[in-house]
Amino acid sequence: MMKMNDIRIGTIGGTLCSIWASFSIGDVLHTALMAVVGTVVSYVTSRLLGRMRKK
């Protein structure tokens, strides 16, 4: 007889495997690049706004 934890672990493992298989390395790199660009733009914008407020 299977325990409830065994069923949960199997379900989570299957879900993670199916999600992992749907990603390509290109998608991951594109997402990382967009995150870096967004971070830089956010930082520069906040610095520029801070300078404008000081004046």
Buried (B, 14 or more C-beta within 10 A) or exposed (E): EEEEEEEEEEEEEEEEEEEEEEEEEEEEEEEEEEEEEEEEEEEEEEEEEEEEEEE
